[in-house]
Amino acid sequence: MTSSASESSDNPTAAGWIAVVGLGPGRPEWLVPEAATYLEEATDFVGYHTYLAMVPAALRHDQVVHGSDNREELDRARFALQLASEGRRVAVISSGDPGVFAMASALFEAQTDEQVRPHWAALDIIVVPGITAALATAARVGAPLGHDWCTISLSDNLKPWSIIEKRLGHALAADFVLALYNPVSRRRPTQLAVAFEIIRAHRDRSTPIVLGRDVGRPDEHIEIVELGDVDLGRCDMRTVILVGSSTTRIDDLGGHRRVFTPRSYPLT
């Protein structure tokens, strides 16, 4: 964990607080007012370097910034809890929503660890919601999440790949729309193709697929394709993939190509 200021003493005080703040996908307009308030009042920002850089410049004052690598979630959480217990006002930064594959869960894990320091357990962790990438991508293309849907991370860093395959199969069999996070990385170059083999076993070739990369950021790129035409080589860790259900449609509406899932479901 790196910091632009030296660490405080280990004497806990009751004046600090900790809020895990979701920045949304990256557009300042998509930052919720509550998040802006906590960012303004914080004495310290803790987070992954890339996400700290997304904090709007207008909300950076004299805060101390503590950046770390993306794979250091629990260490980052422990560091933030210790700062708060020392009387600091700590904003732990996540992109999107902090409760969706992000830092909120890591903070609660660290707080409830058997080795936790007693004064950490007394801290109230405030979770400030944000717009998660699936919602931002869906809004860009219409309403693909208009009926039942589920979110699955394809990363097997913290769960076995066999569980991911099992969950994919059951969710597809139940005809959910899927939002797939963390689809591919340099350490996982082939598993996205395996996931799409499972998808193709449950979905027609004409099923709508939405690829949303960096939605809400300057390099935003969105593609709407059918399952039979999807190019998985265009996906990386910054891509969210929406997979339609059997009722999801692509239509040209209002001069734009739109994807939506009707709110009603056919009777069987």
Backbone bond lengths (Angstrom), bond angles and torsions (degrees), N, CA, C in turn:
res aa  C-N    CA-C-N  psi(-1)  N-CA   C-N-CA  omega(-1)  CA-C   N-CA-C  phi
1 M - - - 1.466 - - 1.520 108.56 -
2 T 1.329 117.16 124.85 1.451 120.99 178.42 1.501 109.86 -103.73
3 S 1.325 116.26 154.58 1.455 120.54 -176.57 1.503 109.40 -149.14
4 S 1.326 117.07 151.22 1.453 121.33 176.65 1.517 111.22 -92.41
5 A 1.316 117.20 6.44 1.462 121.22 176.25 1.517 108.13 -144.94
6 S 1.329 117.49 156.42 1.452 120.93 179.28 1.524 110.23 -70.47
7 E 1.344 116.11 154.90 1.464 120.03 -179.29 1.522 110.47 -70.92
8 S 1.320 115.96 150.66 1.457 121.89 179.69 1.518 109.78 -77.40
9 S 1.330 116.36 177.34 1.462 120.71 177.42 1.518 109.71 -71.01
10 D 1.337 116.01 168.57 1.459 120.71 -178.47 1.524 112.68 -88.16
11 N 1.315 118.18 6.39 1.466 120.24 -178.79 1.525 109.97 -79.46
12 P 1.321 118.30 113.85 1.457 119.97 -177.38 1.525 112.12 -72.08
13 T 1.334 115.35 146.76 1.454 121.25 173.51 1.513 108.36 -128.13
14 A 1.311 116.62 168.25 1.468 120.88 -177.64 1.512 112.74 -96.92
15 A 1.330 118.41 3.04 1.460 120.03 -171.63 1.525 113.61 -87.29
16 G 1.323 118.09 -15.07 1.453 119.77 -173.69 1.513 113.31 -83.16
17 W 1.320 115.13 165.79 1.457 120.95 172.33 1.524 108.96 -146.48
18 I 1.330 114.73 165.52 1.457 120.26 179.43 1.523 108.68 -136.40
19 A 1.319 116.04 128.03 1.459 122.06 177.66 1.520 108.12 -128.07
20 V 1.317 116.55 129.92 1.461 120.26 174.97 1.523 106.33 -97.21
21 V 1.331 115.02 118.62 1.464 122.11 -165.96 1.527 110.24 -111.86
22 G 1.325 116.26 127.51 1.456 121.31 173.84 1.515 110.59 -91.45
23 L 1.332 116.33 124.26 1.467 120.79 -178.96 1.524 112.55 -83.56
24 G 1.338 117.52 -8.65 1.449 118.74 -170.37 1.520 109.26 78.99
25 P 1.323 118.36 -169.85 1.465 120.48 -176.70 1.530 114.23 -69.57
26 G 1.305 118.99 -21.37 1.457 119.01 179.22 1.516 115.55 144.45
27 R 1.323 117.97 -22.36 1.470 120.51 178.74 1.530 109.81 -74.53
28 P 1.329 118.83 129.89 1.464 119.72 178.29 1.525 112.90 -55.95
29 E 1.339 117.03 -32.09 1.468 120.44 -179.86 1.520 112.15 -67.68
30 W 1.323 116.95 -19.10 1.457 121.15 -178.44 1.525 112.24 -97.43
31 L 1.315 117.46 10.28 1.461 121.69 174.80 1.524 107.97 -87.28
32 V 1.333 117.44 123.75 1.461 119.32 -175.72 1.528 109.61 -71.90
33 P 1.337 118.13 149.79 1.476 120.97 -177.50 1.519 114.13 -56.13
34 E 1.336 117.68 -37.95 1.463 119.65 179.83 1.524 110.86 -61.68
35 A 1.338 116.50 -39.50 1.463 120.20 179.02 1.519 110.33 -63.78
36 A 1.326 116.91 -42.63 1.464 120.47 179.14 1.525 110.96 -60.37
37 T 1.314 117.13 -37.91 1.468 121.04 179.49 1.520 111.25 -63.17
38 Y 1.328 116.88 -46.35 1.470 119.40 179.95 1.532 111.22 -67.25
39 L 1.315 117.44 -35.09 1.457 119.67 177.83 1.529 111.10 -65.42
40 E 1.315 116.26 -37.54 1.462 120.11 179.29 1.526 112.07 -68.16
41 E 1.334 116.75 -35.21 1.459 120.86 -173.21 1.526 113.73 -90.22
42 A 1.327 117.77 -12.10 1.460 120.83 -176.00 1.525 111.42 -69.96
43 T 1.327 115.00 146.48 1.465 120.57 170.63 1.520 110.72 -92.99
44 D 1.338 116.80 -22.69 1.464 121.56 -175.91 1.525 110.22 -137.83
45 F 1.338 115.47 139.89 1.459 122.36 170.21 1.523 107.63 -109.35
46 V 1.329 116.67 132.23 1.456 121.92 177.69 1.520 107.45 -126.01
47 G 1.342 117.92 132.00 1.447 118.67 179.15 1.511 113.79 172.61
48 Y 1.321 114.34 179.00 1.460 123.76 173.72 1.529 107.66 -67.43
49 H 1.344 116.08 137.55 1.463 121.14 -175.12 1.535 112.24 -49.38
50 T 1.328 116.58 -46.95 1.468 120.83 -176.58 1.519 111.80 -60.84
51 Y 1.341 117.45 -40.02 1.459 120.55 -178.70 1.523 111.57 -74.82
52 L 1.324 117.16 -34.84 1.467 119.31 176.24 1.519 110.65 -60.70
53 A 1.328 116.63 -35.37 1.462 120.06 179.43 1.526 112.33 -68.66
54 M 1.348 117.44 -16.73 1.464 121.50 179.63 1.518 113.19 -84.17
55 V 1.326 118.02 -9.81 1.465 120.09 178.78 1.529 108.05 -63.95
56 P 1.325 118.75 125.49 1.466 120.02 -178.32 1.526 112.24 -54.19
57 A 1.323 115.96 136.45 1.466 120.71 -176.83 1.518 112.09 -56.24
58 A 1.333 116.82 -33.50 1.471 120.27 -177.73 1.518 112.06 -66.24
59 L 1.358 117.15 -17.14 1.466 120.39 -178.15 1.525 111.91 -101.49
60 R 1.324 117.72 2.76 1.459 121.27 177.46 1.527 108.55 -95.73
61 H 1.303 116.45 117.07 1.468 119.80 -179.51 1.523 108.86 -116.22
62 D 1.302 117.92 -110.64 1.459 120.95 179.97 1.524 111.02 -106.41
63 Q 1.337 117.25 25.74 1.458 119.94 -178.88 1.531 111.48 -68.49
64 V 1.316 114.56 150.37 1.458 121.23 172.85 1.526 107.65 -87.85
65 V 1.326 117.84 130.80 1.459 122.79 -174.80 1.524 109.42 -107.25
66 H 1.326 115.76 126.35 1.461 122.44 -178.94 1.530 107.89 -119.28
67 G 1.306 117.55 102.45 1.451 121.24 -177.59 1.509 112.68 -101.77
68 S 1.332 116.57 152.78 1.461 121.56 178.93 1.519 109.62 -152.08
69 D 1.338 115.86 173.88 1.452 122.24 -178.13 1.528 110.64 -75.41
70 N 1.320 115.53 159.33 1.464 120.53 -174.72 1.524 113.51 -65.26
71 R 1.335 118.66 -24.51 1.465 121.40 -175.41 1.523 112.57 -94.32
72 E 1.314 117.84 17.28 1.464 120.75 -175.91 1.531 111.83 -112.69
73 E 1.337 116.73 39.50 1.459 120.17 -171.74 1.528 113.46 -59.01
74 L 1.335 117.63 -49.28 1.464 119.30 -176.33 1.527 111.62 -69.27
75 D 1.331 117.59 -39.38 1.465 119.47 175.74 1.527 110.32 -62.40
76 R 1.330 116.14 -40.33 1.462 120.70 178.30 1.525 110.42 -63.41
77 A 1.330 116.45 -41.56 1.461 120.78 179.73 1.526 111.02 -64.03
78 R 1.323 116.90 -44.25 1.468 119.97 179.10 1.532 111.00 -62.58
79 F 1.315 115.79 -42.00 1.462 120.44 179.03 1.524 110.98 -60.88
80 A 1.352 116.66 -44.32 1.464 120.97 -179.92 1.526 111.29 -64.82
81 L 1.338 117.10 -41.68 1.465 120.46 178.47 1.524 111.09 -62.37
82 Q 1.329 116.79 -40.39 1.460 119.25 179.19 1.531 111.14 -65.46
83 L 1.336 116.63 -42.18 1.467 119.34 177.57 1.530 110.84 -58.73
84 A 1.330 116.71 -45.93 1.459 120.43 -178.45 1.522 110.86 -64.24
85 S 1.340 116.78 -37.71 1.459 119.72 -179.44 1.528 111.52 -68.16
86 E 1.320 116.95 -18.81 1.465 121.87 178.53 1.525 112.39 -91.12
87 G 1.335 116.21 5.86 1.456 119.82 176.67 1.507 115.07 99.62
88 R 1.333 117.88 5.55 1.460 120.89 178.56 1.526 110.18 -82.97
89 R 1.307 116.36 152.95 1.463 122.71 174.71 1.533 106.60 -99.97
90 V 1.316 115.39 105.65 1.461 121.00 -166.21 1.524 111.30 -108.64
91 A 1.334 115.90 126.41 1.461 121.90 171.22 1.523 107.96 -106.91
92 V 1.333 116.04 113.34 1.461 121.44 175.79 1.528 106.75 -90.12
93 I 1.323 116.20 123.49 1.460 121.07 -168.37 1.525 111.17 -97.83
94 S 1.341 115.53 130.29 1.458 122.85 170.58 1.519 108.19 -126.47
95 S 1.319 116.52 154.17 1.463 118.32 167.01 1.519 107.49 -83.21
96 G 1.312 117.51 169.61 1.458 120.23 178.31 1.511 112.16 56.10
97 D 1.331 115.83 -133.52 1.460 122.28 176.15 1.522 108.40 -103.74
98 P 1.347 118.73 131.45 1.464 120.16 -174.80 1.516 114.15 -69.49
99 G 1.337 117.99 -12.45 1.449 120.95 178.32 1.509 113.86 -93.73
100 V 1.340 118.58 -2.05 1.465 122.35 -178.25 1.527 108.80 -109.37
101 F 1.334 116.68 100.43 1.466 122.77 -179.14 1.523 111.35 51.91
102 A 1.327 117.29 42.60 1.464 119.69 -172.58 1.523 110.79 -142.56
103 M 1.348 116.46 -155.93 1.451 121.74 -164.16 1.518 115.98 -78.94
104 A 1.315 119.43 -19.19 1.465 119.34 -177.06 1.530 110.85 -59.48
105 S 1.317 117.03 -47.70 1.465 120.62 -179.84 1.522 111.21 -62.81
106 A 1.344 117.44 -39.80 1.467 120.94 179.52 1.524 111.02 -61.60
107 L 1.324 117.02 -38.09 1.466 120.13 178.83 1.523 111.54 -65.34
108 F 1.321 116.72 -43.86 1.470 119.00 178.53 1.527 111.13 -66.74
109 E 1.340 116.63 -37.12 1.463 119.40 175.72 1.519 110.69 -59.64
110 A 1.330 116.42 -47.81 1.466 120.34 -179.01 1.519 111.18 -64.29
111 Q 1.323 116.87 -37.14 1.460 120.70 -177.41 1.524 111.95 -69.55
112 T 1.327 117.31 -30.07 1.468 121.10 -175.92 1.521 113.04 -100.43
113 D 1.331 117.47 4.34 1.451 120.98 178.43 1.529 110.82 -59.44
114 E 1.318 117.02 146.53 1.472 120.84 -177.90 1.526 112.29 -60.32
115 Q 1.322 115.96 -27.35 1.463 120.05 -178.66 1.525 112.27 -92.30
116 V 1.335 117.42 10.62 1.462 120.93 -174.04 1.532 110.58 -62.23
117 R 1.303 114.93 144.74 1.460 119.90 175.64 1.534 108.28 -74.78
118 P 1.324 118.59 137.93 1.466 120.81 -173.93 1.532 113.59 -53.97
119 H 1.337 117.30 -36.81 1.470 118.48 -177.21 1.526 112.27 -73.51
120 W 1.345 118.92 -16.97 1.457 120.37 172.76 1.524 110.49 -69.38
121 A 1.322 116.65 -41.38 1.459 120.74 -176.38 1.520 112.18 -61.88
122 A 1.330 117.42 -23.62 1.464 120.99 -178.80 1.520 112.55 -81.23
123 L 1.337 117.80 -12.20 1.464 120.68 -177.80 1.527 110.99 -75.03
124 D 1.318 116.47 138.21 1.463 122.02 174.78 1.521 107.99 -93.77
125 I 1.328 117.13 112.53 1.467 121.20 179.19 1.520 108.75 -83.46
126 I 1.321 116.09 120.39 1.463 122.16 -179.68 1.526 107.93 -94.66
127 V 1.316 117.36 125.70 1.459 121.85 179.09 1.528 108.47 -105.02
128 V 1.327 115.71 118.03 1.469 121.71 -177.90 1.526 108.30 -104.78
129 P 1.331 118.76 116.15 1.466 120.30 -173.05 1.524 112.79 -69.66
130 G 1.318 113.38 158.91 1.457 120.91 175.16 1.517 109.60 -140.95
131 I 1.310 116.65 171.67 1.466 121.75 178.19 1.518 108.18 -81.63
132 T 1.324 116.84 114.58 1.452 119.51 -179.26 1.527 111.22 -79.16
133 A 1.340 116.47 160.27 1.461 121.77 -170.47 1.523 112.91 -60.79
134 A 1.332 117.59 -34.84 1.466 119.82 179.65 1.520 111.15 -62.52
135 L 1.331 116.68 -41.38 1.470 120.18 -179.91 1.520 110.81 -68.71
136 A 1.328 117.12 -40.51 1.464 120.18 179.33 1.524 110.95 -64.45
137 T 1.326 116.65 -43.66 1.467 120.62 179.63 1.523 110.74 -65.36
138 A 1.329 116.36 -43.39 1.466 120.11 179.26 1.525 111.11 -60.16
139 A 1.335 116.83 -41.60 1.464 120.10 -178.93 1.521 111.66 -64.56
140 R 1.316 117.25 -32.34 1.461 121.11 -179.95 1.526 112.49 -66.10
141 V 1.337 116.67 -30.80 1.467 119.17 -173.00 1.517 113.24 -108.80
142 G 1.328 118.77 -6.87 1.461 120.65 179.97 1.509 111.59 136.82
143 A 1.345 116.51 -114.31 1.468 120.48 -178.35 1.527 111.12 -147.36
144 P 1.337 117.57 57.32 1.470 118.36 -179.90 1.518 113.75 -66.62
145 L 1.336 117.72 -18.29 1.466 120.95 179.68 1.521 111.50 -97.79
146 G 1.323 116.42 28.26 1.458 121.29 -175.00 1.510 114.81 -72.84
147 H 1.329 117.65 -11.94 1.460 121.97 176.03 1.525 107.44 -126.94
148 D 1.318 118.32 -167.52 1.469 121.41 -176.72 1.528 110.91 -57.52
149 W 1.334 115.23 137.26 1.460 119.51 179.81 1.519 109.33 -149.71
150 C 1.316 116.08 163.34 1.459 120.25 177.56 1.520 110.04 -141.06
151 T 1.319 115.50 160.53 1.454 122.73 -177.69 1.518 109.09 -117.37
152 I 1.327 116.39 130.90 1.462 121.94 179.84 1.524 108.37 -132.98
153 S 1.324 116.22 130.61 1.459 120.68 171.82 1.523 108.61 -88.91
154 L 1.333 116.16 132.96 1.459 120.46 178.47 1.528 112.23 -88.31
155 S 1.324 117.18 3.88 1.460 120.01 177.33 1.529 109.98 -76.53
156 D 1.329 115.63 130.72 1.464 119.43 176.81 1.525 111.28 -105.61
157 N 1.324 117.77 24.66 1.459 120.85 176.51 1.528 111.48 -64.73
158 L 1.337 116.42 -35.86 1.464 120.48 -173.95 1.524 113.18 -119.53
159 K 1.322 117.55 4.19 1.467 120.93 175.31 1.525 108.13 -151.85
160 P 1.340 117.40 153.04 1.468 120.05 -177.76 1.524 111.82 -67.92
161 W 1.339 116.07 147.66 1.454 120.38 177.35 1.531 111.26 -61.39
162 S 1.326 117.10 -31.04 1.467 119.99 179.29 1.520 111.59 -61.54
163 I 1.331 117.38 -33.89 1.462 121.08 177.15 1.519 110.37 -69.53
164 I 1.333 116.56 -39.27 1.469 120.40 178.24 1.528 109.82 -61.76
165 E 1.326 116.95 -46.00 1.466 120.37 179.02 1.527 110.84 -60.77
166 K 1.319 116.44 -41.98 1.465 120.75 -179.72 1.524 110.82 -63.48
167 R 1.326 116.79 -45.61 1.463 120.44 -179.56 1.521 111.47 -65.49
168 L 1.329 116.48 -42.04 1.471 119.54 177.01 1.527 110.41 -57.86
169 G 1.326 116.70 -48.45 1.452 120.19 -177.58 1.516 112.72 -60.14
170 H 1.329 116.79 -44.49 1.467 120.14 -178.96 1.534 111.26 -68.83
171 A 1.340 117.11 -40.99 1.465 119.67 -179.57 1.516 111.16 -65.59
172 L 1.314 117.23 -39.31 1.462 120.99 177.87 1.522 111.03 -68.19
173 A 1.334 116.53 -41.17 1.458 119.75 178.49 1.521 111.74 -63.37
174 A 1.340 116.28 -31.09 1.465 121.09 177.59 1.519 112.47 -81.35
175 D 1.322 117.16 -1.59 1.469 123.85 176.24 1.528 113.08 65.48
176 F 1.321 117.15 35.56 1.458 121.16 170.41 1.527 109.88 -74.91
177 V 1.324 116.55 149.77 1.464 120.69 158.22 1.528 106.20 -71.23
178 L 1.333 117.12 139.42 1.455 121.22 -178.83 1.522 111.16 -110.84
179 A 1.320 115.52 140.21 1.462 122.26 167.36 1.517 106.03 -114.30
180 L 1.328 116.57 115.50 1.455 121.48 -176.70 1.520 109.88 -103.75
181 Y 1.328 115.60 120.68 1.462 122.55 177.99 1.533 109.39 -101.25
182 N 1.334 116.04 160.00 1.474 122.60 175.55 1.527 111.44 48.11
183 P 1.327 118.06 55.87 1.465 119.22 -170.12 1.522 115.19 -71.28
184 V 1.325 117.94 -32.04 1.463 119.19 -174.35 1.522 108.90 -158.22
185 S 1.317 115.70 149.33 1.462 120.57 175.56 1.522 108.01 -149.25
186 R 1.333 116.62 175.69 1.460 119.92 179.21 1.527 111.01 -63.10
187 R 1.319 117.59 -30.25 1.464 120.77 178.43 1.522 112.01 -82.28
188 R 1.324 117.89 -15.52 1.468 122.02 -178.04 1.531 109.04 -130.12
189 P 1.337 118.70 66.38 1.464 120.14 -173.27 1.523 114.79 -78.46
190 T 1.332 118.81 -15.52 1.472 120.36 -171.57 1.519 114.28 -115.00
191 Q 1.313 118.52 -14.75 1.461 119.45 -170.27 1.535 112.92 -72.23
192 L 1.332 117.59 -25.52 1.466 118.95 176.65 1.518 110.14 -62.90
193 A 1.321 117.07 -39.77 1.467 120.39 177.83 1.528 110.61 -62.76
194 V 1.339 116.58 -38.81 1.473 119.81 177.46 1.532 109.87 -64.64
195 A 1.334 116.54 -42.21 1.463 119.98 178.50 1.518 110.97 -59.77
196 F 1.334 116.92 -39.98 1.464 119.20 -178.63 1.523 112.13 -74.87
197 E 1.316 118.33 -21.72 1.462 119.23 170.34 1.527 110.00 -64.24
198 I 1.329 115.71 -40.10 1.469 120.25 177.37 1.527 110.03 -66.15
199 I 1.329 116.34 -42.50 1.467 120.76 179.65 1.523 110.46 -61.51
200 R 1.331 117.23 -44.19 1.469 120.55 -177.96 1.520 111.54 -66.55
201 A 1.316 117.01 -24.49 1.465 119.79 177.75 1.521 112.22 -73.27
202 H 1.350 117.35 -16.54 1.465 121.66 -176.92 1.527 113.72 -116.73
203 R 1.322 118.04 -11.20 1.457 120.60 -173.11 1.527 111.09 -127.40
204 D 1.332 115.61 147.51 1.452 122.72 175.62 1.526 110.53 -68.98
205 R 1.323 116.58 155.02 1.468 121.28 179.90 1.527 112.59 -60.32
206 S 1.328 116.91 -24.15 1.463 120.35 -177.91 1.526 113.16 -87.27
207 T 1.324 118.20 3.07 1.468 121.81 -179.63 1.532 110.65 -58.50
208 P 1.323 118.68 129.59 1.467 120.39 178.20 1.528 112.13 -65.58
209 I 1.321 115.01 135.96 1.458 123.16 175.16 1.529 107.66 -125.76
210 V 1.321 116.61 132.41 1.463 121.39 176.65 1.519 108.62 -117.00
211 L 1.324 116.31 126.85 1.464 122.31 175.08 1.522 107.17 -108.51
212 G 1.317 116.61 114.47 1.465 121.03 -179.58 1.519 110.29 -116.47
213 R 1.318 116.46 111.72 1.467 120.79 -178.61 1.525 110.08 -112.91
214 D 1.327 116.55 129.05 1.473 122.44 177.68 1.525 111.86 53.07
215 V 1.329 116.62 40.93 1.467 120.05 -178.65 1.531 109.51 -63.88
216 G 1.333 115.92 129.12 1.452 121.25 -178.38 1.511 113.73 89.80
217 R 1.330 118.02 0.12 1.457 122.45 179.81 1.530 109.31 -115.73
218 P 1.315 117.69 168.82 1.478 119.37 -174.89 1.527 114.32 -58.69
219 D 1.337 118.39 -30.66 1.468 120.96 -177.79 1.527 112.33 -96.56
220 E 1.310 117.05 25.28 1.470 120.81 -179.16 1.527 111.65 -52.74
221 H 1.333 114.61 135.19 1.467 119.95 175.28 1.524 108.29 -145.33
222 I 1.312 117.11 128.41 1.464 122.20 -177.99 1.521 109.06 -128.61
223 E 1.316 115.69 134.54 1.455 121.38 175.47 1.518 109.66 -125.23
224 I 1.318 116.10 139.72 1.459 122.75 172.00 1.523 106.76 -115.97
225 V 1.312 116.56 117.86 1.462 121.23 -178.37 1.523 108.77 -138.38
226 E 1.319 115.27 169.98 1.455 120.51 171.20 1.522 109.12 -93.39
227 L 1.327 116.26 155.33 1.452 121.50 -175.77 1.526 111.62 -53.93
228 G 1.314 116.72 -37.86 1.458 120.05 -178.77 1.510 114.00 -67.76
229 D 1.337 117.55 -15.89 1.463 121.30 -175.89 1.526 113.78 -114.66
230 V 1.326 118.07 4.12 1.454 119.91 -173.32 1.525 110.83 -68.71
231 D 1.336 116.15 138.15 1.457 123.61 177.74 1.530 107.79 -107.32
232 L 1.320 116.69 101.30 1.462 120.55 -176.75 1.520 112.42 -69.09
233 G 1.322 117.13 -17.67 1.455 120.64 177.60 1.506 113.36 -66.26
234 R 1.320 117.64 -12.34 1.470 121.62 179.68 1.526 112.25 -90.16
235 C 1.330 117.31 1.92 1.461 121.76 -176.54 1.524 110.91 -101.42
236 D 1.326 115.18 144.77 1.457 121.30 171.78 1.526 108.39 -145.29
237 M 1.336 117.49 -168.32 1.464 120.98 -176.55 1.524 112.73 -65.04
238 R 1.326 117.93 -18.56 1.465 120.81 -178.98 1.531 111.46 -95.98
239 T 1.331 116.25 13.67 1.457 121.61 179.30 1.523 109.99 -105.80
240 V 1.316 116.27 134.83 1.462 122.32 168.03 1.519 107.27 -105.54
241 I 1.318 116.10 133.53 1.461 121.33 -178.54 1.527 108.65 -111.55
242 L 1.323 116.43 124.33 1.462 121.56 173.85 1.522 108.47 -104.44
243 V 1.314 115.63 125.82 1.465 122.77 -179.58 1.516 108.19 -111.92
244 G 1.306 117.37 120.49 1.455 121.15 -176.60 1.518 113.37 -68.40
245 S 1.330 115.27 160.61 1.466 121.49 171.48 1.522 108.35 -87.53
246 S 1.327 116.60 -172.85 1.464 119.91 179.53 1.518 112.46 -67.73
247 T 1.346 117.49 -17.72 1.469 120.11 -177.57 1.529 113.18 -104.11
248 T 1.324 118.12 -5.86 1.467 121.07 -178.40 1.527 109.85 -67.72
249 R 1.338 115.62 139.72 1.468 121.11 -173.71 1.523 111.68 -126.64
250 I 1.325 115.05 154.29 1.465 122.90 168.92 1.518 107.21 -115.04
251 D 1.332 116.32 126.70 1.462 120.71 179.01 1.518 109.59 -141.85
252 D 1.330 115.52 154.19 1.465 121.16 171.87 1.519 107.67 -91.06
253 L 1.320 115.57 110.51 1.458 121.77 -175.66 1.522 109.40 -131.26
254 G 1.330 115.96 130.57 1.459 119.91 177.54 1.514 113.12 60.91
255 G 1.317 117.11 28.29 1.446 120.62 179.75 1.508 114.51 81.80
256 H 1.348 117.01 9.26 1.458 120.86 -179.28 1.524 109.61 -131.82
257 R 1.322 115.43 152.56 1.454 120.20 174.02 1.524 107.67 -81.09
258 R 1.314 117.03 122.02 1.458 121.69 -175.27 1.522 111.09 -122.57
259 V 1.327 114.64 148.42 1.460 122.41 175.69 1.520 107.08 -119.23
260 F 1.333 116.69 130.75 1.460 118.70 176.61 1.520 110.24 -150.21
261 T 1.311 115.36 153.36 1.457 122.86 174.75 1.511 108.19 -114.13
262 P 1.327 118.95 117.04 1.469 120.97 -178.73 1.535 111.30 -55.42
263 R 1.330 115.49 148.49 1.456 120.27 -178.49 1.523 112.55 -72.76
264 S 1.330 117.14 -24.86 1.467 120.21 178.56 1.524 109.03 -94.06
265 Y 1.328 114.63 158.38 1.472 120.59 -178.75 1.523 107.72 -125.27
266 P 1.329 118.04 138.07 1.470 119.92 -177.29 1.517 112.17 -58.86
267 L 1.330 116.16 139.02 1.451 121.05 176.14 1.527 109.38 -71.82
268 T 1.327 116.36 141.55 1.468 119.88 179.99 1.513 110.58 -109.34
